[in-house]
Amino acid sequence: MMLLTPETREALCANDHARRAALAKGEREPDPIPVVRFFNPVGHATWLATEIDPDGVMFGLADLGFGSPELGSFALDEMEAIRLPLGLGLERDILFEGAFPLSVYAEAARRAGSLVLAERLLHQAAASLKGGR
């Protein structure tokens, strides 16, 4: 599976440009909503990415499944090169729609010790605020 579609890459690049522009003006860095979610189909690793620089280095939240999700950078080419059992590679969650700024996901993931659990809790909380389940 192609990890980035042209549309996804464009959205990630736009966030990178917005961050660089804000920094150049001495403004506070933006807190964008993640654009894409990657996951290990045979393990617990999950990544949310908000931007990509011209060298293919993305920034976002990474949870490798050890109970300590953290913000950081990860290279697209390295992610695409990962080979898992059964000939699988990392996958892009084609149904992912970011609903919260990256800082919200990061704080929830730190508290929960898991990005996947944090996503579930955030969506449940949002649904209960809307009166849904």
RODO-70210 format. One record per residue: residue number from 1; x, z, y of N, C-alpha, C in turn. Coordinates in pm, whole numbers, plus 50000, padded with zeros to 5 digits. Layout:
[rec NUM,[X,Z,Y],[X,Z,Y],[X,Z,Y]]
...
//
This chain:
[rec 1,[50084,50000,49882],[50000,50000,50000],[50088,50000,50124]]
[rec 2,[50049,49922,50221],[50119,49918,50348],[50087,50049,50421]]
[rec 3,[50191,50123,50459],[50166,50252,50523],[50109,50238,50664]]
[rec 4,[50147,50134,50736],[50093,50114,50871],[50032,49976,50885]]
[rec 5,[49910,49973,50934],[49849,49846,50971],[49897,49812,51112]]
[rec 6,[49884,49688,51155],[49922,49654,51292],[49846,49739,51396]]
[rec 7,[49719,49765,51371],[49638,49844,51463],[49688,49989,51471]]
[rec 8,[49723,50043,51356],[49772,50180,51351],[49907,50190,51423]]
[rec 9,[49994,50094,51397],[50125,50093,51464],[50106,50084,51615]]
[rec 10,[50014,50000,51659],[49987,49985,51802],[49941,50118,51864]]
[rec 11,[49852,50189,51796],[49804,50318,51847],[49917,50421,51850]]
[rec 12,[50001,50422,51747],[50115,50514,51745],[50214,50482,51858]]
[rec 13,[50239,50354,51880],[50330,50312,51988],[50272,50349,52125]]
[rec 14,[50141,50335,52142],[50078,50371,52269],[50098,50519,52298]]
[rec 15,[50086,50603,52197],[50108,50747,52216],[50254,50775,52251]]
[rec 16,[50347,50702,52190],[50488,50719,52222],[50514,50681,52367]]
[rec 17,[50456,50570,52411],[50474,50526,52550],[50415,50628,52647]]
[rec 18,[50298,50683,52613],[50234,50783,52700],[50320,50909,52710]]
[rec 19,[50379,50951,52599],[50465,51069,52602],[50589,51044,52686]]
[rec 20,[50652,50928,52667],[50772,50895,52744],[50742,50884,52894]]
[rec 21,[50628,50827,52927],[50588,50814,53068],[50565,50951,53130]]
[rec 22,[50499,51039,53057],[50473,51174,53108],[50604,51248,53132]]
[rec 23,[50696,51238,53037],[50826,51305,53052],[50905,51248,53170]]
[rec 24,[50899,51116,53188],[50971,51052,53299],[50918,51098,53434]]
[rec 25,[50789,51130,53440],[50728,51178,53564],[50740,51329,53579]]
[rec 26,[50800,51394,53480],[50811,51539,53486],[50682,51611,53454]]
[rec 27,[50591,51540,53391],[50462,51598,53354],[50469,51662,53216]]
[rec 28,[50369,51739,53186],[50359,51802,53054],[50335,51695,52948]]
[rec 29,[50396,51716,52831],[50378,51620,52722],[50231,51617,52680]]
[rec 30,[50178,51499,52649],[50041,51491,52599],[50028,51560,52463]]
[rec 31,[49908,51594,52427],[49878,51655,52297],[49779,51561,52226]]
[rec 32,[49830,51448,52174],[49740,51346,52120],[49674,51387,51988]]
[rec 33,[49567,51318,51961],[49498,51331,51833],[49576,51247,51732]]
[rec 34,[49602,51300,51612],[49674,51220,51513],[49605,51086,51485]]
[rec 35,[49687,50986,51465],[49640,50850,51442],[49627,50819,51294]]
[rec 36,[49718,50874,51215],[49724,50837,51073],[49762,50958,50989]]
[rec 37,[49714,50957,50866],[49744,51063,50769],[49803,50998,50645]]
[rec 38,[49916,51051,50600],[49980,51005,50476],[49974,51118,50375]]
[rec 39,[49977,51083,50247],[49976,51185,50143],[50047,51137,50018]]
[rec 40,[50090,51234,49939],[50150,51208,49809],[50035,51212,49708]]
[rec 41,[50004,51101,49641],[49889,51099,49549],[49909,51181,49421]]
[rec 42,[50031,51225,49395],[50055,51306,49275],[50117,51441,49309]]
[rec 43,[50108,51480,49435],[50167,51607,49478],[50089,51666,49594]]
[rec 44,[50153,51757,49665],[50085,51830,49771],[50129,51791,49912]]
[rec 45,[50222,51701,49927],[50274,51667,50060],[50172,51586,50139]]
[rec 46,[50162,51621,50269],[50069,51555,50360],[50135,51548,50498]]
[rec 47,[50114,51438,50568],[50168,51419,50701],[50059,51368,50794]]
[rec 48,[50058,51416,50918],[49976,51358,51024],[50073,51305,51129]]
[rec 49,[50056,51182,51171],[50146,51123,51271],[50069,51089,51398]]
[rec 50,[50134,51117,51511],[50073,51087,51640],[50142,50973,51712]]
[rec 51,[50268,50948,51679],[50341,50844,51752],[50455,50789,51667]]
[rec 52,[50505,50674,51710],[50622,50613,51647],[50709,50553,51756]]
[rec 53,[50840,50573,51745],[50930,50518,51845],[50979,50379,51801]]
[rec 54,[51051,50309,51886],[51096,50173,51851],[51184,50167,51725]]
[rec 55,[51247,50279,51688],[51331,50281,51568],[51252,50312,51441]]
[rec 56,[51122,50330,51452],[51040,50358,51335],[51035,50505,51297]]
[rec 57,[51072,50592,51390],[51066,50736,51364],[50934,50789,51420]]
[rec 58,[50856,50848,51333],[50726,50901,51373],[50739,51049,51405]]
[rec 59,[50644,51099,51482],[50636,51242,51512],[50499,51290,51471]]
[rec 60,[50495,51411,51417],[50368,51468,51379],[50386,51598,51303]]
[rec 61,[50290,51626,51218],[50287,51749,51141],[50311,51714,50994]]
[rec 62,[50407,51783,50934],[50442,51758,50794],[50418,51884,50714]]
[rec 63,[50354,51868,50600],[50334,51978,50506],[50379,51928,50369]]
[rec 64,[50494,51977,50325],[50549,51932,50197],[50496,52013,50079]]
[rec 65,[50402,52102,50106],[50337,52177,49998],[50404,52308,49964]]
[rec 66,[50492,52358,50052],[50563,52483,50025],[50509,52600,50107]]
[rec 67,[50396,52580,50176],[50336,52688,50253],[50387,52704,50394]]
[rec 68,[50462,52605,50443],[50514,52616,50580],[50507,52482,50652]]
[rec 69,[50387,52437,50687],[50374,52311,50762],[50447,52322,50896]]
[rec 70,[50507,52212,50941],[50578,52218,51069],[50575,52084,51140]]
[rec 71,[50587,52093,51272],[50597,51975,51356],[50737,51918,51344]]
[rec 72,[50747,51786,51346],[50879,51726,51338],[50871,51575,51328]]
[rec 73,[50986,51517,51304],[50999,51371,51295],[51021,51328,51151]]
[rec 74,[50972,51210,51118],[50993,51154,50985],[50998,51002,50999]]
[rec 75,[51089,50942,50924],[51115,50798,50936],[51022,50718,50846]]
[rec 76,[50961,50617,50903],[50870,50530,50829],[50941,50463,50712]]
[rec 77,[51062,50412,50732],[51130,50342,50623],[51162,50436,50507]]
[rec 78,[51194,50563,50538],[51218,50659,50430],[51090,50691,50354]]
[rec 79,[50979,50701,50426],[50852,50728,50359],[50812,50610,50270]]
[rec 80,[50835,50489,50319],[50801,50371,50240],[50891,50356,50118]]
[rec 81,[51011,50412,50122],[51106,50400,50012],[51082,50502,49900]]
[rec 82,[50999,50601,49925],[50975,50704,49823],[50905,50644,49702]]
[rec 83,[50960,50671,49584],[50901,50626,49458],[50864,50749,49377]]
[rec 84,[50739,50755,49340],[50683,50868,49267],[50660,50828,49122]]
[rec 85,[50623,50924,49038],[50591,50890,48899],[50484,50780,48891]]
[rec 86,[50486,50708,48782],[50391,50600,48754],[50404,50483,48851]]
[rec 87,[50520,50472,48918],[50543,50362,49010],[50467,50374,49142]]
[rec 88,[50414,50491,49170],[50338,50511,49294],[50430,50540,49411]]
[rec 89,[50376,50524,49531],[50445,50561,49654],[50351,50646,49737]]
[rec 90,[50397,50687,49854],[50309,50760,49944],[50196,50667,49986]]
[rec 91,[50084,50727,50024],[49968,50647,50063],[49917,50688,50200]]
[rec 92,[49852,50592,50264],[49784,50617,50391],[49639,50649,50358]]
[rec 93,[49587,50754,50420],[49447,50791,50401],[49363,50696,50485]]
[rec 94,[49301,50598,50420],[49228,50495,50494],[49098,50548,50556]]
[rec 95,[49054,50666,50515],[48932,50725,50572],[48960,50826,50682]]
[rec 96,[49088,50853,50710],[49123,50955,50809],[49080,50916,50949]]
[rec 97,[49017,51010,51016],[48985,50998,51158],[49024,51129,51223]]
[rec 98,[49126,51127,51306],[49168,51248,51374],[49054,51303,51459]]
[rec 99,[49034,51432,51452],[48925,51494,51526],[48972,51597,51628]]
[rec 100,[49097,51638,51619],[49150,51745,51702],[49290,51706,51751]]
[rec 101,[49332,51762,51863],[49471,51739,51906],[49569,51793,51802]]
[rec 102,[49688,51737,51801],[49789,51776,51703],[49817,51926,51707]]
[rec 103,[49817,51986,51825],[49845,52129,51835],[49742,52213,51760]]
[rec 104,[49619,52167,51756],[49513,52240,51685],[49539,52232,51534]]
[rec 105,[49569,52112,51485],[49602,52098,51343],[49724,52185,51308]]
[rec 106,[49826,52183,51394],[49949,52257,51366],[49923,52407,51358]]
[rec 107,[49849,52460,51453],[49821,52604,51453],[49736,52643,51333]]
[rec 108,[49635,52564,51304],[49549,52594,51188],[49629,52585,51058]]
[rec 109,[49717,52487,51048],[49798,52471,50926],[49896,52587,50909]]
[rec 110,[49955,52632,51020],[50045,52747,51012],[49971,52871,50963]]
[rec 111,[49853,52892,51019],[49774,53010,50980],[49727,53003,50835]]
[rec 112,[49686,52884,50793],[49634,52866,50657],[49747,52850,50554]]
[rec 113,[49865,52811,50600],[49976,52785,50509],[49965,52651,50439]]
[rec 114,[49872,52568,50487],[49847,52439,50423],[49774,52348,50520]]
[rec 115,[49823,52226,50536],[49754,52130,50621],[49620,52090,50562]]
[rec 116,[49614,52070,50431],[49490,52028,50366],[49383,52136,50384]]
[rec 117,[49419,52262,50362],[49324,52372,50381],[49283,52382,50528]]
[rec 118,[49377,52367,50618],[49347,52374,50761],[49249,52265,50802]]
[rec 119,[49268,52143,50751],[49175,52033,50783],[49034,52069,50738]]
[rec 120,[49023,52122,50617],[48893,52161,50563],[48828,52268,50652]]
[rec 121,[48905,52371,50689],[48852,52479,50772],[48812,52430,50911]]
[rec 122,[48892,52344,50970],[48861,52291,51103],[48732,52209,51100]]
[rec 123,[48717,52126,51000],[48596,52042,50991],[48473,52128,50962]]
[rec 124,[48487,52232,50881],[48375,52323,50857],[48336,52395,50984]]
[rec 125,[48434,52443,51060],[48407,52513,51184],[48338,52419,51285]]
[rec 126,[48386,52297,51295],[48326,52200,51387],[48182,52170,51347]]
[rec 127,[48160,52156,51216],[48024,52127,51169],[47930,52244,51197]]
[rec 128,[47977,52365,51181],[47891,52481,51206],[47859,52494,51355]]
[rec 129,[47953,52454,51443],[47927,52457,51586],[47821,52353,51625]]
[rec 130,[47817,52244,51549],[47718,52138,51576],[47585,52168,51509]]
[rec 131,[47581,52279,51433],[47457,52314,51365],[47443,52251,51229]]
[rec 132,[47547,52185,51182],[47545,52121,51050],[47611,52210,50948]]
[rec 133,[47635,52156,50832],[47703,52231,50725],[47833,52171,50694]]
//
